[in-house]
């Protein structure tokens, strides 16, 4: 068996004024997931639970992101969550708080026999 990349999707998410990097990251992953209905597992005759998803989040202050909260968004399969420096912080001009922008890239893999058959 070999992991084969099946699809890549992207999403962006924000936390307006709260400055919560996890909330922005979760919204970015949710946005990427909403754009897909992945049915290739059944097309290859394997359980959808065997899907593996590599999630890369770009957000300011990567250490502030709860990786388990991000991984919990997947309806099935396993997640590998990596958080890197990226995204954007916009300080609120009228008081305390900041807007956090996160970007997510999800790559979906399926464990298939050699040759993909």
N, C-alpha and C positions, 0 to 999 in steps of 0.2 A: 504494500500500500504506500501511496505517496500523496502528500498534501498538494493540491492543485488550486491555484487562485481562480476563483469563479467570478467575482464582482468586486468593484471598489466604488464606494459612495462617499460623498462629502456633506458636511453640514456645519452650520454656524449657530451659535447660541449666545444669548446675553443675559446678564443680570443687571437690570436697570437700577441704579442708585444703591443697591445692596452690597456691591463689591464681593459677592460670593462666587469664587472660582468654581466650586463644585456645581452650583446651580447652572452657571453658564455652560460648563462641560456637559452636564446631563442634557441640557436643551440642545446642544450641538449634536450629540449622538442621537437624540430623539428625532431631530430634523433629518439626519441621514437615514435612519431606519424607516421613517414614514415614506420615503421615496421608493421603497422596494417591496415586492412580494416575491420572496425567493422560493422557487419551486423546483430547483434543479436537483435537490437531494432525491426526491421521489423519481425524477426522470432517470437518475442513475441507479435507482433501486436500493438506496441506503437510507437509514433512519436520519431524520432531520436533526436529531440530537448529536450526530457526529460532526455537525458543522463547527468550524473553529473561526473565530473572528479576531483579527488583530485591530485594536483600536488605538489610534495615536491622536492625542489631544494637544493642541498648541494653546497655551494660556499663560498669562502673567502669573508668576509665583506658582510653579508647578507643584510644589510641595503642599499647597493648600487644597488640592483636589482629592476627594475621597474616591479612590479607584474602585472600591467595592460597590459604591453607589452607581458608578458608571457601568460596571460589568452587569449589575442587576437589571439593567434595561433590556438585555437580550431575552427574547421569549423562549429560546432554547439554544443548545450548543454551549461552547465554552468561549470565554473571552480572555484575551491577553491585553491588558491596558497599559499603555506607556504615555506618560505626560511629559511634554517638553516645553521649553520656554518659547512663547509665541503669543498670538492674540494681541489684545490691546486693553489698556486701562484708560478711561476718560474720567478725570476728576470732575465732580459736580461743582459748577460755578456758583451755585446759590446756597451752599451749605455743606454739611458733611456727607460723605458717601462717594461712590464711584460706580461707573458702569464698566463691567468686565465683558469683553468679547472673547469667546473661545471658538476655535476651529477644530473640527474632527474629521479624520479620515478612517474609514472602516474598510478593511479588506477581508472578504469572506473566503474561507478555504474549505474544501471538501477532501476527505481522505479517500482516494480512489485507487483501484488496482493500477499497477504500472501500465502505461498505455492509455489510461483514462477510460477503460471499458468495463 
